[in-house]
């Protein structure tokens, strides 16, 4: 045996500290014979006796006490380092990257419920930007929009969009009885007019959609929709609260982007806290699609 018999050092340290195989056995949930065997293993490796054995028990030799002190200090250092790493692991927040609209309209409103259930887990939310994987965003979890990115991605929300406006805009400019009525509406565009062109084609409208303001993303466009400035193609899963209270109205049920969803992707290695948050999100996703944020 060339390596120090590390597996036997805990039993040896307890035996020297108590100067009793029986007391060491009780502390470590072993038998006295088991502790004795561990001690013998270390003594054989060292080539020196660490205990004097007699009829009434054992007493540590001078070498045993000196070696026991060294082992006690070593085990204490290991324990301190392990506890520090454990604290750092538990104190590190769970990091989540997602686009702004998902963060502000879906994820953030749900965080109070998570904190009430798991008050010791901190959540750090960052912009996803163009990251395709959690590793690229340096996060534990990534919420992506689009077609399914890979087989392991978990669907959180449908990304289907429908023509939507405020109740106030509908009152002033409606009614919109058929899709072709939108030709004369104030259309709001998310990134490009291409989405409206595709929706017009699905609805059987041959005319090109009218020009209108173009917004960099949905989180900007929804402010204009809610402000009564026009009709936008909105992901209905992200406006559930406004649809439920009647401030926003979907004009037609014909959806666009039926092949898209909001997907949860996890990093290859997750802390226990990140796994808890992942499981909480995925367990709530069915409710989140149909229920307004709390």
C-alpha positions as CSV (number, residue, x, y, z in Angstrom):
1,X,0.0,0.0,0.0
2,X,1.7,3.2,-1.2
3,X,-1.1,5.7,-0.5
4,X,-2.0,6.9,3.0
5,X,-5.1,4.9,4.1
6,X,-7.4,7.9,4.1
7,X,-10.5,5.9,4.6
8,X,-9.3,4.9,8.0
9,X,-8.1,8.3,9.3
10,X,-11.5,9.4,10.6
11,X,-11.8,6.3,12.8
12,X,-8.2,6.7,13.9
13,X,-8.7,10.4,14.8
14,X,-11.8,9.6,16.9
15,X,-10.1,6.7,18.7
16,X,-7.1,8.9,19.6
17,X,-9.4,11.8,20.7
18,X,-11.5,9.5,22.9
19,X,-8.7,7.0,23.7
20,X,-11.4,4.5,23.3
21,X,-12.4,2.3,20.4
22,X,-15.9,1.9,21.9
23,X,-16.5,5.6,22.2
24,X,-15.1,6.2,18.7
25,X,-17.4,3.5,17.4
26,X,-20.4,5.1,19.0
27,X,-19.6,8.5,17.5
28,X,-19.1,7.1,14.0
29,X,-21.8,4.5,14.1
30,X,-19.3,1.7,13.7
31,X,-18.4,-1.3,15.8
32,X,-15.5,-1.3,18.1
33,X,-14.0,-4.1,16.1
34,X,-14.4,-2.0,12.9
35,X,-12.6,1.0,14.6
36,X,-9.8,-1.4,15.7
37,X,-9.4,-2.6,12.2
38,X,-9.1,0.9,10.8
39,X,-6.5,1.7,13.5
40,X,-4.5,-1.4,12.7
41,X,-4.6,-0.5,9.0
42,X,-2.9,2.9,9.7
43,X,-0.5,1.4,12.2
44,X,0.6,-1.2,9.6
45,X,1.0,1.5,7.0
46,X,3.1,3.7,9.3
47,X,5.0,0.7,10.7
48,X,4.5,2.0,14.3
49,X,2.1,1.4,17.1
50,X,-0.2,4.3,17.9
51,X,-1.9,2.7,20.9
52,X,-0.9,0.7,23.9
53,X,-3.5,-2.1,24.2
54,X,-4.2,-3.5,27.7
55,X,-7.0,-5.3,29.5
56,X,-8.9,-2.2,30.4
57,X,-8.8,-0.6,27.0
58,X,-6.3,1.4,25.0
59,X,-4.2,4.5,25.5
60,X,-2.5,6.5,22.8
61,X,1.3,6.4,22.5
62,X,3.2,9.7,22.3
63,X,3.5,9.1,18.5
64,X,-0.3,8.4,18.4
65,X,-1.1,11.6,20.2
66,X,1.2,13.6,17.9
67,X,-0.2,12.0,14.8
68,X,-3.8,12.3,16.0
69,X,-3.3,16.1,16.5
70,X,-2.1,16.4,12.9
71,X,-5.0,14.3,11.6
72,X,-7.5,16.4,13.6
73,X,-6.1,19.6,12.2
74,X,-6.2,18.2,8.6
75,X,-9.8,17.0,8.9
76,X,-10.8,20.3,10.4
77,X,-9.3,22.2,7.4
78,X,-11.1,19.9,5.0
79,X,-14.4,20.4,6.9
80,X,-13.9,24.2,6.8
81,X,-13.1,24.3,3.1
82,X,-16.1,22.0,2.3
83,X,-18.5,24.2,4.3
84,X,-17.2,27.3,2.6
85,X,-17.7,25.8,-0.8
86,X,-21.2,24.6,0.3
87,X,-22.1,28.2,1.5
88,X,-20.8,29.7,-1.8
89,X,-22.8,27.2,-3.8
90,X,-26.0,28.0,-1.9
91,X,-25.4,31.7,-1.9
92,X,-24.8,31.9,-5.7
93,X,-27.9,33.1,-7.4
94,X,-29.7,31.2,-10.0
95,X,-29.1,33.1,-13.3
96,X,-31.8,33.2,-16.0
97,X,-31.5,34.9,-19.4
98,X,-34.5,35.8,-21.5
99,X,-35.8,38.5,-23.8
100,X,-37.3,41.6,-22.2
101,X,-40.9,40.9,-23.0
102,X,-40.8,37.5,-21.4
103,X,-39.0,38.9,-18.3
104,X,-41.3,41.9,-17.7
105,X,-44.6,40.3,-18.8
106,X,-44.3,36.7,-17.6
107,X,-41.3,35.8,-15.5
108,X,-41.0,38.8,-13.1
109,X,-44.7,38.9,-12.1
110,X,-44.3,35.3,-11.0
111,X,-41.2,35.7,-8.9
112,X,-43.0,36.8,-5.7
113,X,-44.8,33.4,-5.6
114,X,-41.4,31.6,-6.1
115,X,-39.8,33.7,-3.3
116,X,-42.6,32.9,-0.9
117,X,-42.1,29.2,-1.5
118,X,-38.3,29.3,-1.7
119,X,-37.1,32.4,0.3
120,X,-33.5,31.3,0.4
121,X,-33.0,31.0,-3.4
122,X,-32.0,34.2,-5.2
123,X,-32.8,34.7,-8.9
124,X,-30.6,36.8,-11.2
125,X,-32.3,37.8,-14.5
126,X,-30.3,39.1,-17.5
127,X,-30.9,39.9,-21.1
128,X,-30.6,36.9,-23.4
129,X,-29.4,39.1,-26.3
130,X,-28.5,36.7,-29.2
131,X,-27.4,33.7,-27.0
132,X,-28.4,30.3,-28.3
133,X,-27.3,28.3,-25.2
134,X,-27.1,29.0,-21.5
135,X,-23.3,28.6,-21.7
136,X,-23.2,31.4,-24.3
137,X,-25.1,33.7,-22.0
138,X,-23.1,32.4,-18.9
139,X,-26.3,31.5,-17.1
140,X,-28.0,28.5,-15.6
141,X,-31.2,28.7,-17.6
142,X,-32.1,30.4,-20.9
143,X,-35.6,31.2,-22.2
144,X,-35.6,31.3,-26.1
145,X,-38.3,32.3,-28.6
146,X,-38.8,30.4,-31.9
147,X,-39.1,26.9,-33.2
148,X,-37.9,24.1,-31.0
149,X,-34.1,24.6,-30.7
150,X,-33.2,21.1,-29.6
151,X,-34.8,17.9,-28.3
152,X,-34.2,18.8,-24.7
153,X,-35.8,22.2,-24.7
154,X,-38.9,22.5,-22.5
155,X,-41.9,24.4,-23.8
156,X,-43.0,27.1,-21.4
157,X,-45.5,29.2,-23.4
158,X,-47.0,29.2,-26.8
159,X,-45.7,32.1,-29.0
160,X,-48.8,32.3,-31.2
161,X,-49.7,35.8,-32.2
162,X,-53.1,37.3,-33.0
163,X,-54.3,40.8,-34.2
164,X,-54.7,42.7,-31.0
165,X,-55.7,46.3,-30.0
166,X,-56.9,48.2,-27.0
167,X,-60.6,48.3,-26.2
168,X,-60.4,52.0,-26.6
169,X,-59.0,51.7,-30.1
170,X,-61.7,49.2,-31.0
171,X,-64.4,51.6,-29.8
172,X,-63.0,54.5,-31.9
173,X,-62.1,52.6,-35.1
174,X,-64.2,49.4,-35.1
175,X,-65.9,47.3,-35.6
176,X,-63.5,44.9,-37.5
177,X,-65.9,42.2,-38.7
178,X,-63.7,40.6,-41.3
179,X,-59.9,40.4,-41.6
180,X,-60.0,42.6,-44.7
181,X,-61.2,45.5,-42.5
182,X,-57.7,45.7,-41.1
183,X,-56.5,47.1,-44.5
184,X,-57.7,50.5,-43.2
185,X,-56.5,50.1,-39.7
186,X,-53.4,51.5,-38.1
187,X,-51.1,48.5,-38.1
188,X,-48.1,48.3,-35.7
189,X,-45.1,46.3,-36.8
190,X,-42.8,44.2,-34.6
191,X,-39.3,44.4,-36.1
192,X,-40.5,44.3,-39.8
193,X,-43.8,44.4,-41.8
194,X,-43.2,40.7,-42.7
195,X,-45.4,39.3,-39.9
196,X,-48.4,41.3,-41.0
197,X,-47.7,40.2,-44.6
198,X,-47.8,36.6,-43.5
199,X,-50.9,37.0,-41.5
200,X,-52.7,38.7,-44.4
201,X,-51.8,35.8,-46.6
202,X,-53.1,33.3,-44.1
203,X,-56.3,35.3,-43.8
204,X,-56.8,35.4,-47.5
205,X,-56.1,39.1,-48.0
206,X,-54.3,39.8,-51.3
207,X,-53.6,43.5,-50.5
208,X,-50.3,44.4,-48.8
209,X,-50.6,45.6,-45.2
210,X,-50.4,49.3,-44.7
211,X,-47.3,50.9,-43.5
212,X,-47.0,51.8,-39.9
213,X,-44.6,52.3,-37.0
214,X,-41.9,49.6,-36.7
215,X,-40.7,48.7,-33.2
216,X,-37.5,46.9,-32.3
217,X,-39.3,44.2,-30.3
218,X,-42.7,43.3,-28.8
219,X,-41.8,44.9,-25.4
220,X,-41.8,48.3,-27.2
221,X,-44.7,47.6,-29.5
222,X,-47.1,46.6,-26.7
223,X,-46.9,50.0,-25.2
224,X,-48.2,51.5,-28.4
225,X,-51.0,48.8,-28.6
226,X,-52.0,49.4,-25.0
227,X,-52.0,53.2,-25.7
228,X,-54.6,52.8,-28.3
229,X,-52.4,53.7,-31.3
230,X,-53.2,50.7,-33.5
231,X,-53.4,47.0,-34.0
232,X,-50.4,44.7,-33.4
233,X,-49.7,41.0,-33.8
234,X,-49.3,40.1,-30.1
235,X,-48.3,36.8,-28.5
236,X,-51.5,36.1,-26.6
237,X,-49.7,34.2,-23.8
238,X,-47.8,37.4,-22.8
239,X,-51.0,39.6,-22.6
240,X,-53.2,37.2,-20.7
241,X,-53.9,39.7,-17.9
242,X,-55.0,42.4,-20.3
243,X,-57.1,40.1,-22.3
244,X,-58.8,38.8,-19.1
245,X,-59.6,42.3,-17.8
246,X,-60.7,43.6,-21.2
247,X,-58.2,46.4,-21.7
248,X,-56.8,44.5,-24.8
249,X,-58.9,42.6,-27.3
250,X,-57.9,40.0,-29.9
251,X,-59.8,40.9,-33.2
252,X,-59.5,37.5,-34.9
253,X,-58.6,34.1,-33.7
254,X,-56.5,33.2,-36.7
255,X,-53.0,32.7,-35.2
256,X,-49.5,33.3,-36.7
257,X,-46.3,31.7,-35.5
258,X,-48.0,28.4,-34.5
259,X,-44.7,26.6,-34.9
260,X,-43.0,28.8,-32.3
261,X,-42.9,28.7,-28.5
262,X,-41.0,30.1,-25.6
263,X,-38.5,27.4,-24.6
264,X,-36.6,26.7,-21.4
265,X,-33.0,25.4,-22.0
266,X,-30.8,24.4,-19.1
267,X,-27.0,24.4,-18.8
268,X,-25.2,21.0,-18.7
269,X,-24.6,21.3,-14.9
270,X,-27.1,22.8,-12.6
271,X,-26.9,23.6,-8.9
272,X,-29.6,22.2,-6.7
273,X,-31.1,25.7,-6.5
274,X,-31.2,26.0,-10.3
275,X,-32.9,22.6,-10.6
276,X,-35.5,23.7,-8.1
277,X,-36.2,26.9,-10.1
278,X,-36.3,24.9,-13.3
279,X,-38.8,22.4,-11.9
280,X,-40.9,25.2,-10.5
281,X,-41.1,26.9,-13.9
282,X,-41.9,23.8,-15.8
283,X,-44.5,22.7,-13.2
284,X,-46.2,26.1,-13.6
285,X,-46.0,26.4,-17.3
286,X,-49.4,24.9,-18.1
287,X,-51.1,27.3,-15.7
288,X,-49.0,30.2,-17.0
289,X,-50.4,29.8,-20.5
290,X,-54.0,30.2,-19.5
291,X,-53.9,32.1,-16.2
292,X,-53.1,35.8,-15.8
293,X,-50.0,36.6,-13.8
294,X,-50.7,36.9,-10.0
